Amino acid sequence: LSFPHPAGFPTPESSEVHLGEIYINIQRTAEYKGVSSRILLWPCDVLLVHGVLHCLGYDHKKKGDIIAMERLETQLLRRLGVQRSMR
């Protein structure tokens, strides 16, 4: 789940940029993949990148949006050294 930071939401005075919040249920992800949550690492990377893109305003409501978001996810994951094979 990702929740973009709402405009105008009060935050402490800081130079930090708040994109929002991302929640990943590792146990649920492990159940989806059918593996032990102790050995589940890479899908969390994929989900984290996906959530960050949502916080940056990307979505997958239209086919063109899906293609653009998946292309960017793949590029970012490659730069992180993660093979994308979750889908």
Beta strands, then each sheet from edge to edge (+ up, - down):
strand 1: 2-4
strand 2: 20-22
sheet 1: 1+ 2-
end
